[in-house]
Amino acid sequence: MQKFSLLLDSEDQAREVMELLWNSWGVRGEMELVPLEDRFKLDVITEKDLTNQQLEKLPGKRA
């Protein structure tokens, strides 16, 4: 199990990350999209750990 959060510039960008994780990488677990004042925060709890290489490919800033 792995937990992380990403700060993203737009809802579209956040949804692209969710699709990548769920459909392309087969990540299962929980994802929550939280709107902030000028950004979106994506909270992710995965059932399988992602590699550092996979995490580096994700857009946005890790929070």
C-alpha positions in Angstrom: 0.0 0.0 0.0 1.2 3.4 -0.9 -0.2 6.9 -0.2 0.7 10.1 -2.0 -0.9 13.4 -3.1 -0.3 15.5 -6.3 -1.0 19.2 -6.8 -2.2 19.8 -10.3 -3.0 22.9 -12.3 -6.4 21.8 -13.7 -9.2 19.3 -13.3 -8.5 18.0 -16.8 -4.9 17.3 -15.8 -6.0 15.5 -12.6 -8.5 13.4 -14.6 -5.8 12.4 -17.0 -3.6 11.3 -14.1 -6.5 9.3 -12.7 -7.1 7.6 -16.1 -3.4 6.8 -16.4 -3.2 5.3 -13.0 -6.5 3.3 -13.3 -6.6 2.2 -16.9 -3.0 2.2 -18.2 -1.1 1.1 -15.1 -3.8 -1.0 -13.5 -3.5 0.8 -10.1 -6.4 -0.1 -7.8 -7.2 1.6 -4.5 -8.7 5.0 -3.6 -8.5 8.3 -5.4 -10.0 11.6 -4.3 -9.9 14.8 -6.3 -10.0 17.9 -4.0 -10.6 21.3 -5.5 -8.4 24.1 -4.0 -8.4 27.8 -4.6 -6.3 27.7 -7.7 -5.3 24.1 -8.1 -6.6 20.6 -7.6 -5.2 18.0 -5.2 -5.3 14.3 -6.1 -5.0 12.0 -3.0 -4.1 8.5 -4.0 -4.0 5.3 -1.9 -2.8 2.4 -4.0 -3.0 -1.3 -3.3 0.3 -1.9 -5.1 3.4 0.3 -4.7 4.5 2.4 -7.7 8.1 2.6 -8.6 10.1 5.8 -8.4 10.2 5.9 -12.2 6.4 5.7 -12.4 6.0 8.5 -9.8 8.4 10.7 -11.7 6.3 10.4 -14.8 3.2 11.8 -13.1 2.6 15.5 -13.8 2.2 18.0 -11.0 4.0 18.4 -7.8 4.0 15.8 -5.0 2.5 17.2 -1.8 
